[in-house]
Amino acid sequence: MSAVANLLARKQALMERLENGAGPNEREEIERLLAQIETALNLLESGNAATREE
């Protein structure tokens, strides 16, 4: 599984946990993890864009 696919799968699983009524502490942790995943996806996307431009 590619890095992007792995990150998207983790994001989907976390979103499902969030929708299923996570408690306040769990919600905070999930939101932190989602932010990290978004950052990683953005970095991968910008790296792919730079590679295509070269």
Secondary structure, 3 states (H helix, E strand, C coil): CCHHHHHHHHHHHHHHHHHCCCCHHHHHHHHHHHHHHHHHHHHHHHHHHHHHHC
